[in-house]
Amino acid sequence: MAEYYSAYDERYKKVRAGGAGLWGTSENDPFVTSTLEKWVNENALRKKSVLQCACGEGSEGIILSRLGCLYWGTDISVTAVNIARERLEEFSGARIFVMDMVKNGIAGKYDGIVDCQGLHMLVTDEDRRKYLENLYSATKNGASVIFIRALCDDDAFSGVVDSIEQWQSISGDDYETPEERSVRGTEKTIMLPKIPARSKSREGYIKELEAVGFKIERFEREADTGLATFVARK
């Protein structure tokens, strides 16, 4: 399965074609809104440049733009980028563009970087390392990076994963057969195959972020959700 993480584009297409609205986070999500507001305030990011990697349909971009940030969003999905551009039209300072952040580094340095459920969609060690190295390179010295709602499991596989085929064997997941999935915030369902994702333990996330140079400042688990939000600094 080449570039397995690009499967999200097909998902966004099917969700939109099915009239199911947004697949990802809502701009009115209370947890994401309060988390980003706290982070922006702590790092004095109003009127500063904030990059979001794996920006999806732009909901976090709306939140950050409302908070006064100069928002830049990237995603590998052309469909998601087009949706995000439509949704952020009212914010003249917002910029959204297509980019594979595993393969390509980004020009420029940013005052803050956001990843909302992006890192865990990368399953091989090499892809995760390249992605984090690109984030590190795009972060200004002393700037903060926040990872929101990453899959977190104390019993997550801690060995090396070299290929999607190896990960399928380890996880036992089926990425081909469509199944009925609920669309967040609606009563609608849509038939979609599962998309590759890889959880890490708290120690696993800290280890891979520190390996590229980040220093973890805060790590918080959401009760009974299998998700974690953590903040690091360059």
MARBA-3410 file (N, C-alpha, C, O; in Angstrom, 1 decimal):
234
0.9,-1.2,0.0,0.0,0.0,0.0,0.9,1.2,0.0,1.4,1.6,1.0 ~ 1.1,1.9,-1.1,2.0,3.0,-1.3,1.3,4.2,-0.6,0.1,4.5,-0.8 ~ 2.1,5.0,0.2,1.7,6.2,0.9,0.3,5.9,1.5,-0.7,6.6,1.2 ~ 0.3,5.0,2.4,-0.9,4.6,3.1,-1.7,5.7,3.7,-2.9,5.7,3.8 ~ -0.9,6.7,4.2,-1.5,7.9,4.9,-2.3,8.8,3.9,-3.1,9.6,4.4
-2.1,8.6,2.6,-2.9,9.4,1.7,-4.4,8.9,1.5,-5.2,9.5,0.8 ~ -4.7,7.8,2.2,-6.1,7.2,2.1,-7.1,8.2,2.7,-8.3,8.1,2.4 ~ -6.6,9.2,3.5,-7.6,10.2,4.0,-8.3,11.0,2.9,-9.4,11.4,3.1 ~ -7.6,11.2,1.8,-8.3,11.9,0.7,-9.5,11.3,0.2,-10.6,11.9,0.0 ~ -9.5,9.9,0.1,-10.7,9.2,-0.4,-11.8,9.3,0.7,-12.9,9.3,0.4
-11.4,9.3,1.9,-12.4,9.4,3.0,-13.1,10.8,2.9,-14.3,10.8,3.0 ~ -12.3,11.8,2.8,-12.9,13.2,2.7,-13.9,13.2,1.5,-14.9,13.8,1.6 ~ -13.5,12.7,0.4,-14.3,12.7,-0.8,-15.6,12.0,-0.5,-16.7,12.5,-0.9 ~ -15.6,10.8,0.1,-16.8,10.0,0.3,-17.7,10.7,1.3,-18.9,10.6,1.2 ~ -17.1,11.3,2.3,-17.9,12.0,3.3,-18.7,13.1,2.7,-19.8,13.4,3.0
-17.9,13.9,1.9,-18.6,15.1,1.2,-19.6,14.6,0.2,-20.7,15.2,0.2 ~ -19.3,13.6,-0.6,-20.2,13.1,-1.6,-21.5,12.6,-0.9,-22.6,12.6,-1.5 ~ -21.4,12.0,0.3,-22.5,11.5,1.0,-23.3,12.5,1.8,-24.3,12.1,2.4 ~ -22.9,13.8,1.6,-23.6,14.8,2.3,-23.6,14.7,3.8,-24.5,15.2,4.5 ~ -22.4,14.2,4.3,-22.3,13.9,5.8,-21.7,15.1,6.5,-21.4,14.9,7.7
-21.4,16.2,5.9,-20.8,17.3,6.5,-19.3,17.1,6.8,-18.6,16.6,5.9 ~ -18.8,17.4,8.0,-17.4,17.3,8.3,-17.1,15.9,8.8,-17.9,15.3,9.5 ~ -15.9,15.4,8.5,-15.5,14.1,9.1,-14.7,14.4,10.4,-14.8,13.7,11.4 ~ -13.9,15.4,10.4,-13.0,15.7,11.5,-13.6,16.6,12.6,-14.8,16.6,12.8 ~ -12.8,17.2,13.4,-13.2,18.0,14.5,-14.0,19.2,14.1,-13.9,19.7,13.0
-15.0,19.6,14.9,-15.8,20.8,14.7,-15.0,22.0,15.3,-14.3,21.9,16.3 ~ -15.2,23.1,14.7,-14.6,24.4,15.2,-15.3,24.8,16.5,-14.8,25.7,17.2 ~ -16.4,24.1,16.9,-17.1,24.4,18.1,-16.8,23.3,19.2,-17.4,23.3,20.3 ~ -15.9,22.4,18.9,-15.5,21.4,19.9,-14.9,22.0,21.1,-13.9,22.8,21.1 ~ -15.6,21.8,22.3,-15.2,22.6,23.5,-13.8,22.2,24.0,-13.0,23.1,24.5
-13.4,20.9,23.9,-12.1,20.5,24.3,-11.0,21.1,23.5,-10.0,21.7,24.0 ~ -11.1,21.0,22.1,-10.1,21.5,21.2,-10.0,23.0,21.4,-8.9,23.6,21.4 ~ -11.2,23.7,21.5,-11.2,25.2,21.6,-10.5,25.6,22.8,-9.6,26.5,22.8 ~ -10.8,25.0,24.0,-10.2,25.4,25.2,-8.7,25.1,25.3,-7.9,25.8,25.8 ~ -8.3,23.9,24.7,-6.9,23.5,24.6,-6.1,24.5,23.8,-5.0,24.9,24.2
-6.6,24.9,22.6,-5.9,25.8,21.8,-5.9,27.2,22.4,-4.8,27.9,22.3 ~ -6.9,27.6,23.0,-7.0,29.0,23.6,-5.9,29.1,24.7,-5.2,30.1,24.8 ~ -5.8,28.0,25.6,-4.8,28.0,26.6,-3.4,28.0,26.1,-2.6,28.8,26.5 ~ -3.2,27.2,25.0,-1.9,27.2,24.4,-1.5,28.5,23.8,-0.3,29.0,23.9 ~ -2.4,29.1,23.0,-2.2,30.4,22.4,-1.8,31.5,23.5,-0.9,32.3,23.3
-2.6,31.5,24.6,-2.3,32.5,25.6,-1.0,32.2,26.3,-0.3,33.2,26.6 ~ -0.7,31.0,26.6,0.6,30.6,27.2,1.8,31.1,26.4,2.8,31.4,27.0 ~ 1.6,31.0,25.1,2.8,31.3,24.2,2.7,32.6,23.5,3.5,32.9,22.6 ~ 1.7,33.4,23.9,1.5,34.8,23.3,1.5,34.7,21.8,2.3,35.4,21.1 ~ 0.6,33.9,21.2,0.6,33.6,19.8,-0.3,34.4,19.0,-0.4,34.3,17.7
-1.1,35.3,19.6,-1.9,36.2,18.8,-1.0,37.1,17.9,0.0,37.7,18.4 ~ -1.5,37.2,16.7,-0.7,37.9,15.6,0.6,37.3,15.3,1.5,37.9,14.7 ~ 0.8,36.0,15.7,2.0,35.3,15.4,1.7,34.2,14.4,0.5,33.8,14.3 ~ 2.7,33.6,13.8,2.5,32.6,12.8,2.3,31.2,13.4,3.2,30.8,14.2 ~ 1.2,30.5,13.1,1.0,29.2,13.6,0.7,28.2,12.4,-0.1,28.5,11.6
1.5,27.2,12.4,1.4,26.2,11.3,0.7,25.0,11.9,1.0,24.5,13.0 ~ -0.3,24.5,11.1,-1.0,23.2,11.5,-0.6,22.2,10.4,-0.9,22.4,9.2 ~ -0.1,21.0,10.8,0.2,19.9,9.9,-1.0,18.9,10.0,-1.5,18.7,11.1 ~ -1.4,18.4,8.8,-2.5,17.5,8.8,-3.8,18.3,9.2,-4.5,17.9,10.2 ~ -4.0,19.4,8.5,-5.0,20.4,8.9,-6.5,19.9,8.7,-7.4,20.5,9.2
-6.6,18.8,7.8,-7.9,18.4,7.5,-8.9,19.4,7.0,-8.5,20.2,6.1 ~ -10.1,19.5,7.5,-11.1,20.4,6.9,-11.0,21.8,7.5,-11.9,22.6,7.2 ~ -10.0,22.1,8.3,-9.8,23.5,8.7,-10.4,23.9,10.0,-10.4,25.1,10.3 ~ -11.0,23.0,10.8,-11.7,23.5,12.0,-10.7,24.1,13.0,-11.1,25.1,13.6 ~ -9.6,23.5,13.2,-8.6,24.1,14.1,-8.1,25.4,13.6,-7.8,26.3,14.3
-8.1,25.5,12.2,-7.7,26.8,11.6,-8.7,27.9,11.9,-8.3,29.1,12.1 ~ -10.0,27.6,12.0,-11.0,28.5,12.3,-10.8,29.0,13.8,-10.9,30.2,14.1 ~ -10.6,28.0,14.6,-10.4,28.4,16.1,-9.2,29.3,16.2,-9.2,30.3,16.9 ~ -8.0,28.9,15.6,-6.8,29.7,15.7,-6.9,31.1,15.1,-6.4,32.1,15.6 ~ -7.6,31.1,14.0,-7.9,32.4,13.3,-8.7,33.3,14.2,-8.5,34.5,14.3
-9.8,32.8,14.8,-10.6,33.5,15.8,-9.8,34.0,17.0,-10.1,35.1,17.5 ~ -8.8,33.3,17.3,-7.9,33.7,18.4,-6.9,34.7,18.0,-6.1,35.2,18.9 ~ -6.9,35.1,16.8,-6.0,36.1,16.3,-4.7,35.7,15.8,-3.8,36.5,15.5 ~ -4.5,34.3,15.5,-3.2,33.8,15.0,-3.2,34.0,13.5,-4.2,34.0,12.8 ~ -2.0,34.1,12.9,-1.8,34.1,11.5,-1.6,32.6,11.1,-0.6,32.0,11.3
-2.7,32.0,10.5,-2.8,30.6,10.4,-2.3,30.1,9.0,-2.6,30.6,8.0 ~ -1.5,29.0,9.1,-1.0,28.3,7.9,-1.4,26.8,8.1,-1.0,26.3,9.2 ~ -2.1,26.2,7.1,-2.4,24.8,7.3,-1.9,24.0,6.1,-1.9,24.5,5.0 ~ -1.5,22.8,6.4,-1.0,21.9,5.3,-1.7,20.6,5.5,-2.0,20.1,6.6 ~ -1.9,19.9,4.4,-2.5,18.5,4.4,-2.1,17.9,3.1,-2.0,18.5,2.0
-2.0,16.5,3.1,-1.7,15.8,1.9,-2.9,15.6,1.0,-2.8,15.3,-0.2 ~ -4.1,15.8,1.6,-5.4,15.6,0.9,-5.8,16.8,0.2,-6.1,17.9,0.8 ~ -5.9,16.7,-1.1,-6.3,17.9,-1.9,-7.8,18.2,-1.6,-8.1,19.4,-1.5 ~ -8.6,17.2,-1.4,-10.0,17.4,-1.0,-10.1,18.2,0.3,-10.9,19.2,0.4 ~ -9.4,17.8,1.3,-9.4,18.4,2.6,-8.9,19.9,2.5,-9.5,20.8,3.1
-7.9,20.1,1.7,-7.4,21.5,1.6,-8.4,22.4,0.9,-8.6,23.5,1.3 ~ -9.1,21.9,-0.1,-10.1,22.7,-0.8,-11.3,23.0,0.2,-11.8,24.1,0.2 ~ -11.7,22.0,1.0,-12.7,22.3,2.0,-12.2,23.3,3.0,-13.0,24.2,3.3 ~ -11.0,23.2,3.5,-10.5,24.1,4.5,-10.4,25.5,3.9,-10.7,26.5,4.6 ~ -10.0,25.6,2.7,-9.9,27.0,2.0,-11.3,27.6,2.0,-11.4,28.8,2.3
-12.3,26.8,1.6,-13.7,27.4,1.6,-14.1,27.8,3.0,-14.7,28.9,3.1 ~ -13.8,27.1,4.0,-14.3,27.3,5.3,-13.5,28.5,6.0,-14.1,29.1,6.9 ~ -12.3,28.8,5.5,-11.5,29.9,6.1,-11.5,31.1,5.2,-10.6,32.0,5.4 ~ -12.4,31.2,4.2,-12.3,32.4,3.3,-12.5,33.7,4.0,-11.9,34.7,3.6 ~ -13.2,33.7,5.1,-13.4,35.0,5.8,-12.2,35.5,6.6,-12.2,36.7,6.9
-11.2,34.6,6.7,-10.0,35.0,7.5,-8.9,35.3,6.4,-8.3,34.4,5.9 ~ -8.7,36.6,6.2,-7.7,37.0,5.1,-6.3,36.6,5.4,-5.5,36.5,4.5 ~ -6.0,36.4,6.7,-4.6,36.0,7.0,-4.3,34.5,6.9,-3.2,34.1,7.2 ~ -5.4,33.7,6.7,-5.2,32.2,6.7,-4.7,31.7,5.3,-5.1,32.2,4.3 ~ -3.8,30.8,5.3,-3.2,30.2,4.1,-3.2,28.6,4.3,-2.8,28.1,5.3
-3.8,27.9,3.3,-3.8,26.5,3.4,-3.3,25.9,2.1,-3.7,26.4,1.0 ~ -2.4,24.9,2.2,-1.8,24.4,0.9,-1.6,22.9,1.1,-1.5,22.4,2.2 ~ -1.4,22.2,-0.1,-1.2,20.8,-0.1,0.3,20.5,0.1,1.1,21.1,-0.6 ~ 0.6,19.6,1.0,1.9,19.2,1.2,2.0,17.8,1.9,1.2,17.5,2.8 ~ 2.9,17.0,1.4,3.2,15.7,2.1,4.3,16.0,3.1,5.5,16.1,2.7
4.0,16.1,4.4,5.0,16.5,5.4,5.9,15.4,5.8,6.8,15.6,6.6 ~ 5.7,14.2,5.2,6.6,13.1,5.4,7.8,13.3,4.4,8.9,13.1,4.8 ~ 7.4,13.5,3.2,8.4,13.6,2.1,9.1,15.0,2.0,10.2,15.1,1.6 ~ 8.3,16.0,2.4,8.8,17.4,2.1,8.9,18.2,3.4,8.0,18.3,4.2 ~ 10.1,18.9,3.5,10.2,19.9,4.5,9.5,21.2,4.1,9.2,21.4,2.9
9.1,22.0,5.1,8.4,23.2,4.8,9.3,24.4,4.9,10.2,24.5,5.8 ~ 9.2,25.4,4.0,10.0,26.6,4.1,9.6,27.5,5.2,8.4,27.5,5.5 ~ 10.5,28.2,5.8,10.1,29.1,6.8,10.1,28.5,8.2,10.2,27.3,8.4 ~ 10.0,29.4,9.2,10.0,29.0,10.6,8.7,29.6,11.2,8.3,30.7,10.9 ~ 8.1,28.9,12.2,6.8,29.3,12.7,6.9,29.5,14.2,7.7,28.9,14.9
6.0,30.4,14.8,6.0,30.7,16.2,5.4,29.6,17.0,5.5,29.5,18.2 ~ 4.6,28.8,16.3,3.9,27.6,17.0,3.5,26.6,16.0,3.2,27.0,14.8 ~ 3.4,25.4,16.3,2.9,24.3,15.4,1.9,23.5,16.1,2.0,23.1,17.3 ~ 0.8,23.1,15.4,-0.3,22.3,15.9,-0.3,21.0,15.1,-0.3,21.0,13.8 ~ -0.5,19.9,15.8,-0.9,18.6,15.2,-2.1,18.1,15.9,-2.0,17.8,17.1
-3.2,18.0,15.2,-4.4,17.4,15.9,-4.7,16.1,15.2,-5.3,16.1,14.1 ~ -4.4,15.0,15.9,-4.7,13.7,15.4,-4.0,13.4,14.0,-4.5,12.7,13.2 ~ -2.8,13.9,13.9,-2.0,13.7,12.7,-0.9,12.7,12.8,-0.8,11.8,12.0 ~ -0.1,12.8,13.9,1.0,11.9,14.1,0.6,10.5,14.1,1.3,9.6,13.5 ~ -0.5,10.1,14.7,-0.8,8.7,14.9,-1.3,8.1,13.6,-1.4,6.8,13.5
-1.5,8.8,12.5,-1.9,8.2,11.2,-0.6,7.7,10.5,-0.8,7.1,9.4 ~ 0.5,8.0,11.0,1.8,7.5,10.4,2.2,6.3,11.2,2.3,6.3,12.5 ~ 2.4,5.1,10.6,2.6,3.9,11.3,4.1,3.4,11.3,4.5,2.7,12.2 ~ 4.8,3.7,10.2,6.2,3.2,10.2,7.1,4.2,10.9,6.9,5.4,11.0 ~ 8.2,3.6,11.5,9.1,4.4,12.3,9.8,5.5,11.4,10.0,6.6,11.8
10.1,5.1,10.2,10.8,6.1,9.3,9.9,7.3,8.9,10.3,8.4,9.0 ~ 8.6,7.0,8.6,7.7,8.1,8.3,7.5,9.0,9.5,7.4,10.2,9.3 ~ 7.3,8.4,10.7,7.1,9.3,11.9,8.3,10.1,12.2,8.2,11.3,12.5 ~ 9.5,9.5,12.0,10.8,10.3,12.2,10.9,11.4,11.2,11.2,12.6,11.6 ~ 10.7,11.2,9.9,10.8,12.2,8.9,9.8,13.4,9.2,10.1,14.5,9.1
8.5,13.0,9.6,7.5,14.0,9.9,7.9,14.8,11.0,7.8,16.1,11.0 ~ 8.4,14.2,12.1,8.8,15.0,13.3,10.0,15.9,13.0,10.1,17.0,13.5 ~ 10.9,15.3,12.2,12.1,16.2,11.8,11.7,17.4,11.0,12.2,18.5,11.2 ~ 10.7,17.2,10.2,10.2,18.4,9.4,9.5,19.4,10.3,9.6,20.6,10.1 ~ 8.7,18.9,11.3,8.1,19.8,12.3,9.2,20.6,13.0,9.1,21.8,13.3
10.2,19.8,13.5,11.3,20.5,14.3,12.0,21.6,13.4,12.3,22.6,13.9 ~ 12.2,21.3,12.2,12.9,22.2,11.3,12.0,23.5,11.1,12.6,24.6,10.9 ~ 10.7,23.3,11.1,9.8,24.4,10.8,9.5,25.2,12.1,8.8,26.2,12.0 ~ 10.0,24.8,13.2,9.7,25.5,14.5,10.8,26.5,14.8,12.0,26.1,14.8 ~ 10.5,27.7,15.2,11.5,28.6,15.6,12.1,28.2,16.9,11.5,27.5,17.7
13.3,28.6,17.1,14.0,28.2,18.4,13.2,28.8,19.6,12.8,30.0,19.6 ~ 12.9,27.9,20.5,12.2,28.3,21.7,10.7,28.3,21.5,9.9,28.5,22.5 ~ 10.2,27.9,20.3,8.7,27.9,20.1,8.1,26.6,20.5,8.8,25.6,20.8 ~ 6.8,26.6,20.6,6.0,25.5,21.2,5.3,24.7,20.1,4.9,25.2,19.1 ~ 5.2,23.4,20.3,4.4,22.5,19.4,3.4,21.7,20.3,3.8,21.2,21.3
2.2,21.7,19.8,1.2,21.0,20.6,0.6,19.8,19.7,0.2,20.0,18.6 ~ 0.4,18.7,20.3,-0.2,17.5,19.7,-1.5,17.2,20.4,-1.5,17.0,21.7 ~ -2.6,17.3,19.7,-3.9,17.2,20.3,-4.6,15.8,20.0,-4.6,15.5,18.8 ~ -5.0,15.2,21.0,-5.8,13.9,20.8,-5.1,12.8,20.0,-5.6,12.3,19.1 ~ -3.8,12.6,20.4,-3.1,11.5,19.8,-3.5,10.2,20.5,-3.7,10.1,21.7
-3.6,9.1,19.7,-3.9,7.8,20.2,-2.8,7.4,21.2,-1.7,7.4,20.9 ~ -3.2,7.0,22.4,-2.3,6.7,23.4,-2.7,5.4,24.2,-3.8,5.3,24.7 ~ -1.8,4.5,24.3,-2.1,3.2,24.9,-0.8,2.7,25.6,0.2,2.6,25.0 ~ -1.0,2.4,26.9,0.2,2.0,27.7,0.8,0.7,27.1,1.9,0.3,27.3 ~ -0.1,-0.1,26.5,0.3,-1.4,26.0,0.6,-1.4,24.5,0.7,-2.4,23.8
0.8,-0.2,23.9,1.0,-0.1,22.5,2.3,-0.8,22.1,3.3,-0.9,22.8 ~ 2.3,-1.3,20.8,3.5,-2.0,20.3,4.7,-1.0,20.4,4.6,0.1,19.9 ~ 5.8,-1.5,20.9,7.0,-0.6,21.1,8.2,-1.0,20.2,9.2,-0.3,20.3 ~ 8.0,-2.0,19.4,9.1,-2.3,18.5,9.1,-1.5,17.2,8.4,-0.5,17.1 ~ 10.0,-1.8,16.3,10.2,-1.1,15.1,9.2,-1.6,14.1,9.0,-2.8,13.9
8.6,-0.6,13.3,7.7,-1.0,12.2,8.3,-0.4,10.9,8.5,0.8,10.8 ~ 8.6,-1.3,10.0,9.3,-0.9,8.8,8.4,-0.7,7.6,8.8,-0.1,6.6 ~ 7.2,-1.3,7.6,6.3,-1.2,6.5,4.8,-1.3,6.9,4.5,-1.8,8.0 ~ 4.0,-0.9,6.0,2.5,-1.0,6.3,2.1,-2.5,6.4,1.2,-2.8,7.1 ~ 2.7,-3.3,5.6,2.4,-4.7,5.6,2.8,-5.3,6.9,2.0,-6.2,7.5
3.9,-4.9,7.5,4.3,-5.4,8.8,3.3,-4.9,9.9,3.0,-5.7,10.8 ~ 2.9,-3.7,9.7,2.0,-3.1,10.7,0.6,-3.9,10.7,0.0,-4.2,11.7 ~ 0.2,-4.2,9.4,-1.1,-4.9,9.3,-1.0,-6.3,10.0,-1.9,-6.7,10.7 ~ 0.2,-6.9,9.9,0.4,-8.2,10.5,0.4,-8.1,12.0,-0.1,-8.9,12.7 ~ 1.0,-7.0,12.5,1.1,-6.8,14.0,-0.3,-6.4,14.5,-0.7,-7.0,15.6
-1.0,-5.5,13.9,-2.2,-5.0,14.4,-3.4,-5.9,14.1,-4.4,-5.9,14.8 ~ -3.3,-6.7,13.0,-4.4,-7.5,12.5,-5.6,-6.7,12.0,-6.7,-7.2,11.8 ~ -5.3,-5.5,11.6,-6.4,-4.6,11.1,-6.6,-4.8,9.6,-5.7,-5.2,8.9 ~ -7.9,-4.7,9.2,-8.3,-4.8,7.8,-8.5,-3.4,7.3,-9.4,-2.7,7.7 ~ -7.7,-3.0,6.3,-7.8,-1.6,5.7,-8.5,-1.7,4.3,-8.4,-0.7,3.6
-9.1,-2.7,4.0,-9.8,-2.9,2.7,-11.3,-2.9,2.7,-12.0,-2.3,1.9 ~ -11.8,-3.6,3.7,-13.3,-3.9,3.8,-14.0,-2.7,4.4,-13.8,-2.3,5.5 ~ -15.0,-2.1,3.6,-15.7,-1.0,4.2,-16.6,-1.4,5.3,-17.1,-2.5,5.3 ~ -16.8,-0.5,6.3,-17.7,-0.8,7.4,-18.5,0.5,7.7,-18.0,1.6,7.3 ~ -19.6,0.3,8.3,-20.5,1.5,8.6,-19.8,2.3,9.7,-19.5,1.8,10.8
-19.6,3.6,9.4,-19.0,4.5,10.4,-19.9,5.7,10.7,-20.5,6.2,9.8 ~ -20.0,6.0,11.9,-20.8,7.2,12.3,-20.0,8.5,12.0,-18.8,8.5,12.2 ~ -20.7,9.5,11.6,-20.0,10.8,11.3,-20.2,11.6,12.6,-21.3,11.9,13.0 ~ -19.1,12.1,13.1,-19.1,12.8,14.4,-20.1,14.0,14.4,-20.0,14.8,13.5 ~ -20.9,14.1,15.4,-21.8,15.2,15.6,-23.1,15.1,14.8,-23.9,16.0,14.8
-23.3,14.0,14.0,-24.5,13.8,13.3,-25.1,12.4,13.5,-24.5,11.6,14.2 ~ -26.2,12.2,12.9,-26.8,10.9,13.0,-26.5,10.1,11.7,-27.0,8.9,11.6 ~ -25.8,10.6,10.9,-25.5,10.0,9.6,-24.4,8.9,9.7,-23.5,9.0,10.6 ~ -24.4,7.9,8.9,-23.4,6.9,8.8,-22.9,6.8,7.3,-23.7,7.2,6.4 ~ -21.8,6.3,7.1,-21.2,6.1,5.8,-20.3,4.9,5.8,-19.7,4.6,6.8
-20.3,4.2,4.7,-19.4,3.0,4.5,-18.0,3.4,4.2,-17.7,4.0,3.1 ~ -17.1,3.1,5.1,-15.7,3.5,4.9,-14.8,2.4,5.4,-15.1,1.7,6.4 ~ -13.7,2.1,4.7,-12.7,1.2,5.3,-11.9,1.8,6.4,-11.8,3.1,6.5 ~ -11.3,1.0,7.3,-10.5,1.5,8.4,-9.2,2.1,7.8,-8.7,1.6,6.8 ~ -8.7,3.2,8.4,-7.5,3.8,7.9,-6.3,3.5,8.9,-6.6,3.5,10.1
-5.1,3.2,8.4,-4.0,2.9,9.3,-3.8,4.0,10.4,-3.8,5.2,10.1 ~ -3.5,3.5,11.6,-3.2,4.4,12.7,-2.4,3.6,13.7,-2.6,2.4,13.8 ~ -1.5,4.3,14.3,-0.6,3.6,15.3,-0.5,4.4,16.6,-0.1,5.5,16.7 ~ -1.0,3.7,17.6,-0.9,4.3,19.0,0.5,4.2,19.6,1.3,3.3,19.1 ~ 0.8,5.0,20.5,2.1,4.9,21.3,1.7,5.1,22.7,0.7,5.7,23.1
2.6,4.6,23.6,2.5,4.9,25.0,3.0,6.3,25.3,3.6,6.9,24.4 ~ 2.8,6.7,26.5,3.3,8.0,26.9,4.8,8.0,26.7,5.4,9.0,26.2 ~ 5.5,7.0,27.2,7.0,6.9,27.1,7.4,6.8,25.6,8.4,7.4,25.2 ~ 6.6,6.2,24.8,6.9,6.1,23.4,6.9,7.4,22.7,7.7,7.7,21.8 ~ 5.8,8.2,23.0,5.7,9.5,22.3,6.9,10.4,22.8,7.5,11.1,22.0
7.2,10.4,24.1,8.3,11.2,24.6,9.6,10.9,24.0,10.4,11.7,23.6 ~ 9.8,9.6,23.8,11.1,9.1,23.3,11.2,9.6,21.8,12.3,10.0,21.5 ~ 10.2,9.5,21.0,10.4,9.8,19.6,10.4,11.3,19.4,11.1,11.8,18.5 ~ 9.8,12.1,20.2,9.9,13.6,20.1,11.3,14.0,20.6,11.9,14.9,20.0 ~ 11.8,13.5,21.7,13.1,13.8,22.2,14.2,13.4,21.2,15.3,14.0,21.2
13.9,12.3,20.4,14.9,11.8,19.5,15.2,12.9,18.4,16.3,12.9,17.8 ~ 14.2,13.7,18.1,14.5,14.7,17.0,14.8,16.1,17.6,15.1,17.0,16.8 ~ 14.8,16.2,18.9,15.3,17.5,19.6,14.2,18.2,20.4,14.6,19.1,21.1 ~ 13.0,17.8,20.4,11.9,18.5,21.2,12.1,18.1,22.7,12.6,17.0,23.0 ~ 11.6,19.0,23.5,11.6,18.7,25.0,10.1,18.7,25.4,9.5,19.8,25.2
9.6,17.7,26.0,8.3,17.6,26.4,8.1,18.5,27.7,8.8,18.4,28.6 ~ 7.0,19.3,27.6,6.7,20.2,28.8,5.5,19.7,29.5,5.4,19.9,30.7 ~ 4.5,19.1,28.8,3.3,18.7,29.4,2.7,17.5,28.7,2.7,17.5,27.5 ~ 2.2,16.5,29.4,1.6,15.3,28.8,0.3,15.0,29.6,0.4,14.7,30.8 ~ -0.8,15.0,28.9,-2.1,14.8,29.6,-2.9,13.8,28.9,-3.1,13.8,27.7
-3.5,12.8,29.7,-4.3,11.8,29.1,-5.8,12.2,29.3,-6.1,12.8,30.4 ~ -6.6,11.9,28.3,-8.1,12.1,28.5,-8.7,10.8,29.1,-8.4,9.7,28.6 ~ -9.4,11.0,30.2,-9.9,9.8,30.9,-10.9,9.0,30.0,-11.8,9.5,29.3 ~ -10.6,7.7,29.9,-11.5,6.7,29.3,-11.6,6.9,27.8,-12.6,6.5,27.2 ~ -10.6,7.6,27.1,-10.7,7.8,25.7,-9.6,7.2,24.9,-9.8,7.0,23.7
-8.5,6.9,25.5,-7.4,6.3,24.8,-6.7,7.4,24.0,-6.0,7.2,23.0 ~ -6.8,8.7,24.4,-6.2,9.8,23.7,-5.4,10.6,24.7,-5.6,10.6,25.9 ~ -4.4,11.3,24.1,-3.5,12.2,24.9,-3.2,13.5,24.2,-3.2,13.5,22.9 ~ -3.0,14.5,24.9,-2.6,15.8,24.4,-1.3,16.2,25.1,-1.2,16.2,26.3 ~ -0.3,16.6,24.3,1.0,16.9,24.9,1.6,18.1,24.2,1.4,18.4,23.0
2.5,18.8,24.9,3.1,20.0,24.5,4.6,19.8,24.6,5.1,19.3,25.6 ~ 5.3,20.3,23.5,6.8,20.2,23.5,7.4,21.5,23.0,6.6,22.4,22.5 ~ 8.6,21.7,23.3,9.3,23.0,22.9,10.6,22.7,22.2,11.3,21.7,22.5 ~ 11.0,23.5,21.2,12.3,23.4,20.5,13.3,24.1,21.3,14.5,24.2,20.9
END
